[in-house]
């Protein structure tokens, strides 16, 4: 009865040769069989190692390609803009102070205003200009008003002084808000001046990497946020100034209404006094015009 022996294909010739040997060589056959099995296992391991080496080589190649892509992306060499920002962005906003070619058309106080316009671009306010002008023009005092009415009844001087003080108070209220608005506008202009320099640096930037573009975006957003904050301050003070003008007009109307009421009340009282006096005069006149016949009999 024949027995089938399973062995790797490369061992078949070895087995055939072993079968042709004498019986005394059976012990050598077992040794060769073990060696053949070891060799076959080693060949299998080597084959697996070659496969793993090939896989590692493929992964290293892919990793190298990824690193090269990341490097080119970091340098801005992938999908980079082909034109500089100075061409892609809109033209920069020109500040008025950078021009003023018409400055020579003005002289005197107007020239001072032109200089204030020029300094306005540096964040300086018009407040100083108007404070100087106000200090020069404000020369009339309360004593001067009273002196003008020295030869008139005291009531006339009192009314003139009250009107003068009322006008000054209204002007002072408005001047407070005007100065605040001028300072806010100067702060906004200074912010815009700073933003202009920041935008110029951003447009001149030649680094188009993702990191550089993100940093530029943050810088531009920060500049825009500062402009919005300064603009909001200007709008807030402008709103307060417009509201103050409306309230000032209403206050003037209420004061006029009060003076009108007092004047009408005085006129009515004077009319009643004159009517009563006329009634008395009428009775006296009537009595004086009556013809009295003297009596001869007493």
Secondary structure, DSSP 8 states (H G I E B T S, - for coil): --------GGGHHHHHHHHTS-GGGHHHHHHHHHHHHHHHHHHHHHHHHHHHHHHHHHHHHHHHHHHHHHHHHHTT-SS--SS-HHHHS------GGG--TTGGG--THHHHHHHHHHHHTTT--THHHHHHHHHHH----HHHHHHHTTTS-HHHHHHHHHHHHHHHHHHHHHHHHHHHHHHHHHHHHHHHHHHHHHHHHHHT----SHHHHHHHHHHHHHHHHHHHHHHHHHHHHHHHHHHHHHHHHHHHHHHHHHHHHHHHHHHHHHHHHHHHHHHHHHHHHHHHHS-----S--
